[in-house]
Amino acid sequence: MPTPRVGASWVNRAWTDGSGLNKISSDDEVVLVDPADISKEDMDELHAAGHYLLCYNNAGAWESWRADADEFPLELRARKLAGWDNEYWWNIIEWDDSELKNAHIKRMKWMWEKGCDGLELDNLDCRSCVDGESKTDLRAKAVENVRWLAQESNRQCMDASMKNSIDIFADVAEHFQMAVNEQCEEYNECSSYIDYFIDLGKPVFAVEYTKSWSEADCSFANNNGISRKYFDESSKYQDC
């Protein structure tokens, strides 16, 4: 499937509990899915209906429940992710480890074979998760690792979508075909997405965890081509 356009409509099925609150419409150009939670047959049907499949990939962290969890070198895990059970950051100092990279490549190949068109690369901002190292000191290594993830996604025939990590845009955004964001309005960061993605013809799929159109500043998003959603009172994603 071709890379989505700026302003493309989308539906988020990856960050839900499967309750059906975020149903897929024929108008949704992009469907965000977790390939572990959807069958190959369902993905094929979505492709046949013309949907682009953006697949969640927690590239910056290890999750114990993933089917391939044991294929990653567990000794390279760093601190636990706050608020997430059985999930640990990768030690970004050790990203040159061939076993770690090979496990990532194997996962990407599986995602491509299952039908993913692009990868939402999550948890790219681990620059304060290694004991004894400062966030500033680890910046160069983080940039190197994130570039590798984006380039490897492309080598596996999929688009790379950058999740958050705005402070390294200047060094890595050129390697990504799109972006996914949480709360850029809340943190006053949306202008960076316009400079590094929207103005270069790259779509941005964004979420604000507010319950109204005005609180999410949908006017700004719509005027600038950001494909933004917000939560309503029923915890359903609504389009701006």
Stockholm file with secondary structure:
# STOCKHOLM 1.0

chainA/1-240         MPTPRVGASWVNRAWTDGSGLNKISSDDEVVLVDPADISKEDMDELHAAGHYLLCYNNAGAWESWRADADEFPLELRARKLAGWDNEYWWNIIEWDDSELKNAHIKRMKWMWEKGCDGLELDNLDCRSCVDGESKTDLRAKAVENVRWLAQESNRQCMDASMKNSIDIFADVAEHFQMAVNEQCEEYNECSSYIDYFIDLGKPVFAVEYTKSWSEADCSFANNNGISRKYFDESSKYQDC
#=GR chainA/1-240 SS CCCCCTTCCEEECSSSCSSSSSCCCTTCSEEEECGGGSCHHHHHHHHHTTCEEEEEECTTEEETTSTTGGGSCGGGEEEECTTCTTEEEECGGGTTCHHHHHHHHHHHHHHHHHTCSEEEECCCCCSSCSTTCCTTTTHHHHHHHHHHHHHHHHHTTCEEEEESCGGGHHHHGGGCSEEEEECTTTTTCHHHHHHHTGGGTCCEEEEECCSSTTTTTHHHHHHHTCEEEEECTTSCEEEC
#=GC SS_cons         CCCCCTTCCEEECSSSCSSSSSCCCTTCSEEEECGGGSCHHHHHHHHHTTCEEEEEECTTEEETTSTTGGGSCGGGEEEECTTCTTEEEECGGGTTCHHHHHHHHHHHHHHHHHTCSEEEECCCCCSSCSTTCCTTTTHHHHHHHHHHHHHHHHHTTCEEEEESCGGGHHHHGGGCSEEEEECTTTTTCHHHHHHHTGGGTCCEEEEECCSSTTTTTHHHHHHHTCEEEEECTTSCEEEC
//
